[in-house]
Each structure stands twice: as C-alpha cells, then as structure tokens.
Amino acid sequence: MVTGTHILINAGAGRALTDLPAFKTFILEAIAAFDLEQVGNVFHAFEGGGFTCVLCLTESHLALHTWPEHNFYTCDLYLCDYSRNNRQTAIDLCDKIKIYFGSYNVKEQIVSR
C-alpha cells in the first residue's frame, strides 16, 4: 500500500540562498497554488547567512535549509495520499523549488511510502 510520496533534494544553488522574505512569499504562494493546506510554519534567518524553514501541512511537511557559504540547500517534502493522490503535486512542487534556486548538481530521491 502506498500512502504518499517523500522527496529529498540536495542541490547546489545559483541564487536566493539568503533571501528568506522572498522565499517565504514564494513557498506560501506555491503551497496555495498546489491546493495544499498549511497548518503551521517556522521560518528562521541565520545571522549573516542562510535560512531554515519547516511547514506543517495537513498532507504532512516541507523542510528546507540553505548554506549560502557552500552554495547549497536541502529540501525534504512528504505529501501523503490520504485525501487525494499527491505524487505529481510533490514532484511539481519540488521542480518549482529547484527552478527558484537555480539548482545544479541535483541529487534527488523519490520514495513511495
């Protein structure tokens, strides 16, 4: 039985690793556009550098962390399939994130759970 799609991304980034306000706007709009329901979030900017965030969704979660000193970020997204099949939504949302950061050297794992 498949209950959802879990995607892990490790990638180089060409831009936007320190601009938390812009990312927050981007990700909240993307979540709404994909008709996902946010139930809570935490966003934190590190002094002189990157940021981290966790968004709790009724469908599960999205966690992201940036390391601008290494031009690198990680993303962990899990969307369950309780109310609908979210596999393509998870893939499409991760694709948007990769485009947003100008990603390169992407290592991505997609796991059906």
Steps between C-alpha positions, in 0.01 A plus 500: 500500500636843402410781740692786343810639332815606684757705307846593627713751312865597549603762246728782412327834464579792277295756691257591778670313786494798736171670408257349750220756442497424126505123560221525756281684250590250227434185703174622657369593155614164357329307779176688436532452122534123547192502725694374801387598849753655735433455872815662636850619414831617638740717301841599638776711343852441624716802576718576200374213292243246410164396634296202605130433495249230580141506381248264650234403249186294545664286230820477718803733474763700313838577657775702331844621609753716314877529526598807294865461598494173302244601232288209623154415631303198614128440471283230656139477377248233589141510373264224603225367280226487763251734329641485143796371303773761559789332317503739205440796732811407701709467184369829357554692825859373523556598137384855582739512795791381284421769242464767771853434627659459155599150611790299364672173599161383623485175694137402544338196656132424446354238732150357488398430857 
